[in-house]
Amino acid sequence: MKLAIAVLGTGRMGSALARALLGAGHEVTVWNRTPAKTGPLAALGAVVAPSVAEAVAAGAVVIVNVSDYDATAALLREAGVARALDGKLVVELTSGTPQGAREAGGWAAAQGAAYLDGAIMATPDFIGTEAGTILFAGSGQAFEANKPVFLALGGNVQHVGEDAGLANALDSALLGLMWGALFGTLNAIAVCQAEGVALGMLGRLWQTLVPVIDGQVADLIKRNETGRLASDEQSFASVATHYHAFEHLLAVMQARKIDLGVILGQDNLFRRALAAGRGEDDFAALSRFMIKRD
């Protein structure tokens, strides 16, 4: 199934999306605020539209990849453009918040357009490859009807629910996991540098710990899914046991004058859980202290 597709925004990611669609044989019309950036796509066969309205008119599917939802609104909510969306599918591939996605989906529906909000869990070089992952939320019917289009963008495309905010919620959650690991790595590097440990050794030993950490992350998610927050015979360690080891890390960083900005938040969670009498519970019990409850 070959479709006429409009791509609004041809930065690094937007260009990667357009190239993948062209490679799959679709008719692609592109628009960018800086026309010069569309030149390489035109050389590959894309039609360059002089205006957003003309790009939207040319596509049955309108893919948007700009800086944020405000930028999308500025492009699509101009009266002539909004009218042209009737009967089309709008695919928002701009990063944003779950609530922003829900509001955008509601607005698109009011214009007579179907709506999908996507979270690209990849860098531009993964677009169009089997490893490319994009999460879509919104109209399941629209997703299934256009799945070949989305598979051109990545081999691992998934519809995660009818609620248009779910893809962005998962994006934020997964990025939180990533940044947790990256900031933890910065702490580890600082400790090694302060104590004279070769970073090559840190790299080698980190690899041996990956299966252990993966197992603990999977267990933490599963325990919260099933509500198993108390310690049991499958627990790896209690809150108190974790905190005993954590205090050693805190002491090293304090002694070596390493920035405590990242781990003080973790220390606060530990302390609140211990003060609430949850020290003997599984580490998973800390999840109850992540959301402020009235």
URWOLIN-V518295 format. One record per pair of residues at least 4 apart in sequence whose ideal C-beta (glycine too) atoms are under 6 Angstrom apart, sorted by sequence separation. I is the first residue (numbers start at 1). GAP is how many residues later the second one is. D is the distance in whole Angstrom. If there is no record, write none. Layout:
i=I gap=GAP d=D
i=I gap=GAP d=D
This chain:
i=10 gap=4 d=4
i=38 gap=4 d=6
i=42 gap=4 d=5
i=67 gap=4 d=5
i=72 gap=4 d=6
i=73 gap=4 d=5
i=96 gap=4 d=4
i=122 gap=4 d=4
i=165 gap=4 d=6
i=170 gap=4 d=6
i=179 gap=4 d=6
i=209 gap=4 d=6
i=231 gap=4 d=4
i=237 gap=4 d=4
i=242 gap=4 d=6
i=260 gap=4 d=5
i=281 gap=4 d=4
i=9 gap=5 d=4
i=10 gap=5 d=5
i=21 gap=5 d=5
i=32 gap=5 d=5
i=41 gap=5 d=4
i=49 gap=5 d=4
i=66 gap=5 d=4
i=76 gap=5 d=5
i=77 gap=5 d=6
i=96 gap=5 d=6
i=108 gap=5 d=4
i=126 gap=5 d=6
i=127 gap=5 d=5
i=161 gap=5 d=4
i=192 gap=5 d=4
i=223 gap=5 d=5
i=237 gap=5 d=5
i=253 gap=5 d=4
i=273 gap=5 d=4
i=274 gap=5 d=5
i=22 gap=6 d=5
i=32 gap=6 d=5
i=42 gap=6 d=5
i=49 gap=6 d=4
i=56 gap=6 d=5
i=66 gap=6 d=6
i=126 gap=6 d=4
i=151 gap=6 d=6
i=160 gap=6 d=5
i=7 gap=7 d=6
i=21 gap=7 d=5
i=108 gap=7 d=4
i=136 gap=7 d=5
i=150 gap=7 d=4
i=160 gap=7 d=6
i=192 gap=7 d=6
i=231 gap=7 d=5
i=253 gap=7 d=6
i=278 gap=7 d=5
i=30 gap=8 d=5
i=64 gap=8 d=5
i=7 gap=10 d=6
i=18 gap=10 d=5
i=38 gap=10 d=5
i=105 gap=10 d=4
i=122 gap=10 d=5
i=192 gap=10 d=5
i=7 gap=11 d=5
i=30 gap=11 d=5
i=122 gap=11 d=6
i=18 gap=12 d=5
i=92 gap=12 d=6
i=121 gap=12 d=4
i=273 gap=13 d=5
i=120 gap=14 d=5
i=5 gap=16 d=6
i=30 gap=16 d=5
i=101 gap=16 d=4
i=118 gap=16 d=5
i=119 gap=16 d=5
i=143 gap=16 d=4
i=273 gap=16 d=6
i=269 gap=17 d=5
i=272 gap=17 d=5
i=28 gap=18 d=5
i=29 gap=18 d=4
i=30 gap=18 d=6
i=31 gap=18 d=5
i=90 gap=18 d=5
i=118 gap=18 d=5
i=134 gap=19 d=6
i=140 gap=19 d=6
i=10 gap=20 d=5
i=29 gap=20 d=5
i=116 gap=20 d=5
i=117 gap=20 d=5
i=134 gap=20 d=5
i=216 gap=20 d=6
i=269 gap=20 d=5
i=5 gap=21 d=5
i=31 gap=21 d=6
i=117 gap=21 d=5
i=133 gap=21 d=6
i=10 gap=22 d=4
i=22 gap=22 d=5
i=72 gap=22 d=6
i=116 gap=22 d=4
i=132 gap=22 d=2
i=140 gap=22 d=6
i=2 gap=23 d=5
i=3 gap=23 d=6
i=4 gap=23 d=4
i=5 gap=23 d=5
i=6 gap=23 d=5
i=7 gap=23 d=5
i=8 gap=23 d=5
i=18 gap=23 d=5
i=22 gap=23 d=6
i=52 gap=23 d=5
i=90 gap=23 d=5
i=115 gap=23 d=5
i=133 gap=23 d=4
i=134 gap=23 d=5
i=135 gap=23 d=6
i=136 gap=23 d=5
i=137 gap=23 d=5
i=2 gap=24 d=5
i=31 gap=24 d=4
i=137 gap=24 d=5
i=56 gap=25 d=5
i=88 gap=25 d=5
i=89 gap=25 d=5
i=90 gap=25 d=5
i=91 gap=25 d=5
i=92 gap=25 d=5
i=93 gap=25 d=5
i=114 gap=25 d=5
i=130 gap=25 d=3
i=135 gap=25 d=5
i=29 gap=26 d=5
i=62 gap=26 d=6
i=85 gap=26 d=5
i=86 gap=26 d=4
i=116 gap=26 d=6
i=127 gap=26 d=6
i=138 gap=26 d=4
i=10 gap=27 d=5
i=53 gap=27 d=5
i=57 gap=27 d=5
i=69 gap=27 d=4
i=93 gap=27 d=6
i=137 gap=27 d=5
i=243 gap=27 d=5
i=10 gap=28 d=5
i=18 gap=28 d=6
i=53 gap=28 d=5
i=56 gap=28 d=5
i=61 gap=28 d=5
i=62 gap=28 d=5
i=63 gap=28 d=5
i=64 gap=28 d=5
i=65 gap=28 d=5
i=66 gap=28 d=5
i=85 gap=28 d=4
i=114 gap=28 d=4
i=29 gap=29 d=4
i=52 gap=29 d=5
i=65 gap=29 d=6
i=82 gap=29 d=5
i=137 gap=29 d=4
i=29 gap=30 d=6
i=64 gap=30 d=6
i=137 gap=30 d=4
i=69 gap=31 d=4
i=136 gap=31 d=6
i=135 gap=32 d=4
i=105 gap=33 d=6
i=239 gap=34 d=5
i=69 gap=35 d=6
i=135 gap=35 d=6
i=239 gap=39 d=6
i=240 gap=39 d=4
i=239 gap=40 d=5
i=242 gap=41 d=5
i=238 gap=42 d=5
i=239 gap=42 d=6
i=239 gap=44 d=6
i=239 gap=46 d=6
i=117 gap=47 d=5
i=235 gap=47 d=5
i=119 gap=48 d=4
i=6 gap=49 d=4
i=118 gap=49 d=6
i=119 gap=49 d=6
i=231 gap=49 d=6
i=6 gap=50 d=6
i=117 gap=50 d=5
i=231 gap=50 d=6
i=14 gap=51 d=4
i=230 gap=51 d=5
i=231 gap=51 d=5
i=6 gap=52 d=6
i=13 gap=52 d=5
i=119 gap=52 d=4
i=229 gap=52 d=6
i=6 gap=53 d=3
i=89 gap=53 d=5
i=229 gap=53 d=6
i=4 gap=54 d=6
i=5 gap=54 d=5
i=4 gap=55 d=5
i=229 gap=55 d=5
i=4 gap=56 d=5
i=5 gap=56 d=5
i=6 gap=56 d=5
i=7 gap=56 d=5
i=8 gap=56 d=5
i=9 gap=56 d=4
i=229 gap=56 d=4
i=3 gap=57 d=5
i=9 gap=57 d=4
i=3 gap=58 d=6
i=105 gap=59 d=4
i=224 gap=60 d=6
i=191 gap=61 d=6
i=223 gap=61 d=4
i=102 gap=62 d=5
i=194 gap=62 d=4
i=101 gap=63 d=5
i=102 gap=63 d=5
i=224 gap=63 d=5
i=101 gap=64 d=5
i=220 gap=64 d=5
i=98 gap=67 d=3
i=101 gap=67 d=5
i=190 gap=68 d=5
i=98 gap=70 d=5
i=97 gap=71 d=6
i=98 gap=71 d=5
i=96 gap=72 d=6
i=183 gap=79 d=5
i=20 gap=107 d=5
i=16 gap=108 d=4
i=20 gap=108 d=3
i=17 gap=110 d=6
i=13 gap=111 d=5
i=16 gap=111 d=4
i=12 gap=112 d=5
i=24 gap=128 d=4
i=21 gap=131 d=6
i=20 gap=132 d=5
i=20 gap=133 d=5
i=1 gap=147 d=5
